[in-house]
Amino acid sequence: MNLTIKTTGVTVGEDTRQYLDQKLISLGKYLDVSDTTLQAAVEFGMEAGKHRTGDNLFRAEITLSASAKVFRAEGGGSTLHTAIDVMAERLGKELRRAKNKETSLMRRTGAAMKDAVRGFRPWPFRRR
């Protein structure tokens, strides 16, 4: 995976970089992390304006492009680690949704093909 990190108004240390790597590796069950065509762009920053004193002081955004699909998530928190946690949770939810959609489509298509070969139902049909 090619990882690009951009910071705006925040300095990112090695511990934060390792924490981000841990979070991205934990999403490996939805992605092939060793794939070299996988692109991840992460941006860290501080919220500007009147909301600067609230709970969402830091923000983290990720854009992940994998096999002609683009996934995007963002998160905010009082610390940079909290923002990364929220971002990783939202990205995981999006990846999980995409994988479940792909799996259910494959299963429906396989069941339709099987039924058509057996001759039980005319092809094509819609299973609900």
Accessible surface in RSA format (square Angstrom, percent):
REM  Atomic radii and reference values for relative SASA: ProtOr
REM  Chains: A
REM  Algorithm: Lee & Richards
REM  Probe-radius: 1.40
REM  Slices: 20
REM RES _ NUM      All-atoms   Total-Side   Main-Chain    Non-polar    All polar
REM                ABS   REL    ABS   REL    ABS   REL    ABS   REL    ABS   REL
RES MET A   1    54.35  28.1  14.62   9.7  39.73  94.6  13.44  11.4  40.91  54.2
RES ASN A   2    70.87  48.9  66.85  64.6   4.02   9.7  19.17  46.1  51.70  50.0
RES LEU A   3    58.62  32.6  24.74  17.7  33.87  85.2  24.74  17.4  33.87  91.2
RES THR A   4    83.25  59.2  79.59  80.7   3.66   8.7  56.57  76.0  26.68  40.3
RES ILE A   5    36.17  20.6   4.98   3.7  31.18  75.2   4.98   3.6  31.18  84.6
RES LYS A   6   123.38  60.2 118.92  73.0   4.45  10.6  75.23  67.7  48.14  51.3
RES THR A   7    59.18  42.1  35.63  36.1  23.55  56.1   8.68  11.7  50.50  76.3
RES THR A   8    66.40  47.2  61.52  62.4   4.88  11.6  61.44  82.5   4.96   7.5
RES GLY A   9    69.74  86.0   0.00   N/A  69.74  86.0  41.40 113.6  28.35  63.5
RES VAL A  10    20.53  13.5   7.61   6.9  12.92  31.1  13.16  11.4   7.37  20.0
RES THR A  11   134.75  95.8 112.45 114.0  22.30  53.1  85.32 114.6  49.43  74.7
RES VAL A  12    35.17  23.1   4.27   3.9  30.90  74.5   4.92   4.3  30.25  82.0
RES GLY A  13    37.54  46.3   0.00   N/A  37.54  46.3  31.45  86.3   6.09  13.6
RES GLU A  14   113.19  65.0 102.09  77.2  11.09  26.4  54.12 104.7  59.06  48.2
RES ASP A  15    95.47  66.9  86.33  85.9   9.14  21.6  42.62 100.3  52.85  52.7
RES THR A  16    10.73   7.6  10.73  10.9   0.00   0.0   0.00   0.0  10.73  16.2
RES ARG A  17   102.22  42.9 102.09  52.0   0.12   0.3  20.05  27.4  82.17  49.8
RES GLN A  18   105.16  58.8 103.36  75.5   1.80   4.3  30.18  64.2  74.98  56.9
RES TYR A  19    52.07  24.3  49.66  28.3   2.41   6.3  38.46  28.9  13.61  16.8
RES LEU A  20     0.11   0.1   0.11   0.1   0.00   0.0   0.11   0.1   0.00   0.0
RES ASP A  21    55.27  38.7  53.90  53.6   1.37   3.2  17.69  41.6  37.58  37.5
RES GLN A  22   120.24  67.2 112.16  82.0   8.08  19.2  38.26  81.4  81.97  62.2
RES LYS A  23    59.68  29.1  59.41  36.5   0.27   0.6  14.33  12.9  45.35  48.3
RES LEU A  24    10.07   5.6   7.81   5.6   2.26   5.7   7.81   5.5   2.26   6.1
RES ILE A  25   115.40  65.7 108.17  80.6   7.23  17.4 108.17  77.9   7.23  19.6
RES SER A  26    67.91  57.4  47.27  63.1  20.64  47.6  49.86 106.2  18.06  25.3
RES LEU A  27    14.82   8.3  14.73  10.5   0.09   0.2  14.82  10.4   0.00   0.0
RES GLY A  28    25.82  31.8   0.00   N/A  25.82  31.8  12.09  33.2  13.73  30.8
RES LYS A  29   144.92  70.7 120.13  73.7  24.80  59.0  76.47  68.8  68.45  72.9
RES TYR A  30    45.48  21.2  24.28  13.8  21.20  55.2  16.67  12.5  28.81  35.5
RES LEU A  31    30.15  16.8  18.25  13.1  11.91  29.9  25.69  18.0   4.46  12.0
RES ASP A  32    93.12  65.2  79.50  79.1  13.62  32.2  37.09  87.3  56.03  55.9
RES VAL A  33    39.93  26.3  35.42  32.1   4.51  10.9  35.42  30.8   4.51  12.2
RES SER A  34    92.81  78.4  64.88  86.6  27.94  64.4  56.04 119.3  36.77  51.5
RES ASP A  35    52.56  36.8  46.50  46.3   6.06  14.3  10.44  24.6  42.12  42.0
RES THR A  36   103.03  73.3  95.81  97.1   7.22  17.2  70.80  95.1  32.23  48.7
RES THR A  37    96.84  68.9  80.82  81.9  16.02  38.2  77.20 103.7  19.64  29.7
RES LEU A  38     3.46   1.9   3.25   2.3   0.21   0.5   3.46   2.4   0.00   0.0
RES GLN A  39    81.38  45.5  80.90  59.1   0.48   1.1  34.44  73.3  46.94  35.6
RES ALA A  40     2.69   2.5   0.00   0.0   2.69   6.1   0.84   1.2   1.85   4.9
RES ALA A  41    51.61  47.5  47.42  73.2   4.19   9.5  47.67  67.1   3.94  10.4
RES VAL A  42     2.01   1.3   0.00   0.0   2.01   4.9   0.56   0.5   1.46   4.0
RES GLU A  43    42.10  24.2  41.93  31.7   0.17   0.4   8.38  16.2  33.71  27.5
RES PHE A  44     0.19   0.1   0.19   0.1   0.00   0.0   0.19   0.1   0.00   0.0
RES GLY A  45     0.00   0.0   0.00   N/A   0.00   0.0   0.00   0.0   0.00   0.0
RES MET A  46    54.14  28.0  39.26  26.0  14.88  35.4  23.95  20.4  30.19  40.0
RES GLU A  47    55.19  31.7  54.21  41.0   0.99   2.3   6.09  11.8  49.11  40.1
RES ALA A  48    82.55  75.9  62.70  96.8  19.85  45.2  63.43  89.3  19.12  50.6
RES GLY A  49    56.44  69.6   0.00   N/A  56.44  69.6  39.92 109.5  16.52  37.0
RES LYS A  50   177.44  86.6 141.14  86.6  36.30  86.4  96.82  87.1  80.63  85.9
RES HIS A  51   120.44  65.8 115.08  80.0   5.36  13.7  80.89  83.4  39.56  46.0
RES ARG A  52   117.09  49.2 114.35  58.3   2.73   6.5  30.62  41.8  86.47  52.4
RES THR A  53   135.24  96.2 100.77 102.2  34.47  82.2  82.80 111.2  52.44  79.3
RES GLY A  54    43.28  53.4   0.00   N/A  43.28  53.4  33.33  91.5   9.94  22.3
RES ASP A  55   118.13  82.7 111.01 110.5   7.12  16.8  29.54  69.5  88.59  88.4
RES ASN A  56    87.16  60.1  84.75  81.9   2.42   5.8  16.17  38.9  70.99  68.6
RES LEU A  57    45.92  25.6  45.92  32.8   0.00   0.0  45.92  32.2   0.00   0.0
RES PHE A  58    40.63  20.3  40.61  25.2   0.02   0.1  40.61  24.6   0.02   0.1
RES ARG A  59    50.75  21.3  50.75  25.9   0.00   0.0  17.57  24.0  33.18  20.1
RES ALA A  60     0.00   0.0   0.00   0.0   0.00   0.0   0.00   0.0   0.00   0.0
RES GLU A  61    36.97  21.2  36.83  27.9   0.14   0.3   4.44   8.6  32.53  26.6
RES ILE A  62     0.45   0.3   0.00   0.0   0.45   1.1   0.43   0.3   0.02   0.1
RES THR A  63    54.09  38.5  51.67  52.4   2.42   5.8  33.86  45.5  20.23  30.6
RES LEU A  64     1.24   0.7   1.24   0.9   0.00   0.0   1.24   0.9   0.00   0.0
RES SER A  65    39.30  33.2  37.88  50.6   1.42   3.3  28.09  59.8  11.20  15.7
RES ALA A  66    12.04  11.1   9.18  14.2   2.86   6.5  10.68  15.0   1.36   3.6
RES SER A  67    96.39  81.5  64.20  85.7  32.19  74.2  62.65 133.4  33.75  47.3
RES ALA A  68   115.13 105.9  60.05  92.7  55.09 125.3  79.51 112.0  35.62  94.4
RES LYS A  69    92.67  45.2  87.86  53.9   4.81  11.4  68.22  61.4  24.45  26.0
RES VAL A  70   102.95  67.7  75.27  68.1  27.68  66.7  75.27  65.4  27.68  75.1
RES PHE A  71    18.70   9.4  18.70  11.6   0.00   0.0  18.70  11.3   0.00   0.0
RES ARG A  72   116.82  49.0 104.66  53.4  12.16  29.0  47.32  64.7  69.50  42.1
RES ALA A  73     7.25   6.7   0.78   1.2   6.48  14.7   7.25  10.2   0.00   0.0
RES GLU A  74    79.32  45.5  78.05  59.0   1.27   3.0  21.15  40.9  58.17  47.5
RES GLY A  75     4.72   5.8   0.00   N/A   4.72   5.8   3.71  10.2   1.02   2.3
RES GLY A  76    22.51  27.8   0.00   N/A  22.51  27.8   7.71  21.2  14.80  33.2
RES GLY A  77     4.29   5.3   0.00   N/A   4.29   5.3   4.29  11.8   0.00   0.0
RES SER A  78    63.29  53.5  52.21  69.7  11.08  25.5  29.74  63.3  33.54  47.0
RES THR A  79    67.36  47.9  66.66  67.6   0.70   1.7  63.41  85.2   3.96   6.0
RES LEU A  80    18.71  10.4  15.73  11.3   2.98   7.5  15.73  11.0   2.98   8.0
RES HIS A  81    64.89  35.5  64.89  45.1   0.00   0.0  52.34  53.9  12.55  14.6
RES THR A  82    56.38  40.1  54.95  55.7   1.44   3.4  37.59  50.5  18.80  28.4
RES ALA A  83     0.00   0.0   0.00   0.0   0.00   0.0   0.00   0.0   0.00   0.0
RES ILE A  84     0.00   0.0   0.00   0.0   0.00   0.0   0.00   0.0   0.00   0.0
RES ASP A  85    51.42  36.0  47.08  46.9   4.34  10.3  20.59  48.5  30.83  30.7
RES VAL A  86    41.02  27.0  40.57  36.7   0.46   1.1  41.02  35.6   0.00   0.0
RES MET A  87     0.46   0.2   0.46   0.3   0.00   0.0   0.46   0.4   0.00   0.0
RES ALA A  88     8.75   8.0   6.75  10.4   2.00   4.6   7.35  10.4   1.40   3.7
RES GLU A  89   128.41  73.7 116.33  88.0  12.08  28.8  45.91  88.8  82.50  67.4
RES ARG A  90   127.94  53.7 123.36  62.9   4.58  10.9  37.70  51.5  90.24  54.7
RES LEU A  91     0.52   0.3   0.52   0.4   0.00   0.0   0.52   0.4   0.00   0.0
RES GLY A  92     3.72   4.6   0.00   N/A   3.72   4.6   3.72  10.2   0.00   0.0
RES LYS A  93   113.23  55.2 112.10  68.8   1.13   2.7  56.14  50.5  57.09  60.8
RES GLU A  94    57.70  33.1  55.53  42.0   2.17   5.2  24.93  48.2  32.77  26.8
RES LEU A  95     5.03   2.8   3.03   2.2   2.00   5.0   3.06   2.1   1.97   5.3
RES ARG A  96   101.40  42.6 101.36  51.7   0.04   0.1  37.96  51.9  63.44  38.5
RES ARG A  97   152.23  63.9 146.75  74.8   5.48  13.0  67.06  91.7  85.16  51.6
RES ALA A  98    27.86  25.6  18.67  28.8   9.19  20.9  24.83  35.0   3.03   8.0
RES LYS A  99    98.05  47.8  93.71  57.5   4.34  10.3  62.07  55.9  35.98  38.3
RES ASN A 100    91.55  63.1  87.48  84.5   4.07   9.8  25.41  61.1  66.14  63.9
RES LYS A 101   156.83  76.5 150.47  92.3   6.36  15.1  98.84  89.0  57.99  61.8
RES GLU A 102    89.62  51.5  83.37  63.1   6.25  14.9  30.99  59.9  58.64  47.9
RES THR A 103    46.78  33.3  45.58  46.2   1.20   2.9  33.52  45.0  13.26  20.1
RES SER A 104    48.06  40.6  44.94  60.0   3.12   7.2  38.32  81.6   9.74  13.6
RES LEU A 105    99.89  55.6  99.89  71.5   0.00   0.0  99.89  70.2   0.00   0.0
RES MET A 106   129.92  67.3 119.96  79.4   9.96  23.7  84.87  72.2  45.05  59.7
RES ARG A 107   176.76  74.2 164.62  83.9  12.14  28.9  62.57  85.5 114.19  69.2
RES ARG A 108   117.99  49.5 112.98  57.6   5.00  11.9  41.90  57.3  76.09  46.1
RES THR A 109    68.05  48.4  63.39  64.3   4.66  11.1  54.49  73.2  13.57  20.5
RES GLY A 110    39.06  48.2   0.00   N/A  39.06  48.2  33.79  92.7   5.27  11.8
RES ALA A 111    25.73  23.7  18.35  28.3   7.38  16.8  23.64  33.3   2.09   5.5
RES ALA A 112    12.39  11.4  12.19  18.8   0.20   0.5  12.19  17.2   0.20   0.5
RES MET A 113   102.64  53.2 101.89  67.4   0.74   1.8  88.00  74.8  14.64  19.4
RES LYS A 114   118.25  57.7 111.71  68.5   6.54  15.6  64.42  58.0  53.83  57.3
RES ASP A 115    17.77  12.4  17.77  17.7   0.00   0.0   1.33   3.1  16.44  16.4
RES ALA A 116    35.08  32.3  15.63  24.1  19.45  44.3  16.92  23.8  18.16  48.1
RES VAL A 117   128.52  84.6  97.96  88.7  30.56  73.6 104.92  91.2  23.60  64.0
RES ARG A 118   137.85  57.9 103.85  52.9  34.00  81.0  33.78  46.2 104.07  63.1
RES GLY A 119    59.06  72.8   0.00   N/A  59.06  72.8  27.86  76.4  31.21  69.9
RES PHE A 120   146.06  73.1 115.21  71.4  30.85  80.3 118.26  71.7  27.80  79.6
RES ARG A 121   101.28  42.5  94.99  48.4   6.29  15.0  25.72  35.2  75.56  45.8
RES PRO A 122   111.39  81.2  98.70  90.0  12.69  46.1 110.60  91.3   0.79   4.9
RES TRP A 123   131.08  52.6 104.08  50.4  27.00  63.4  79.04  42.1  52.04  84.4
RES PRO A 124   110.31  80.4  91.62  83.5  18.69  68.0  92.10  76.0  18.22 113.2
RES PHE A 125    52.09  26.1  26.08  16.2  26.00  67.7  34.35  20.8  17.74  50.8
RES ARG A 126   194.83  81.8 167.38  85.3  27.44  65.3  62.29  85.1 132.53  80.3
RES ARG A 127   114.49  48.1  91.00  46.4  23.49  55.9  38.61  52.8  75.88  46.0
RES ARG A 128   241.14 101.2 165.20  84.2  75.94 180.8 104.66 143.0 136.48  82.7
END  Absolute sums over single chains surface
CHAIN  1 A     8762.5       7242.1       1520.4       4748.0       4014.5
END  Absolute sums over all chains
TOTAL          8762.5       7242.1       1520.4       4748.0       4014.5
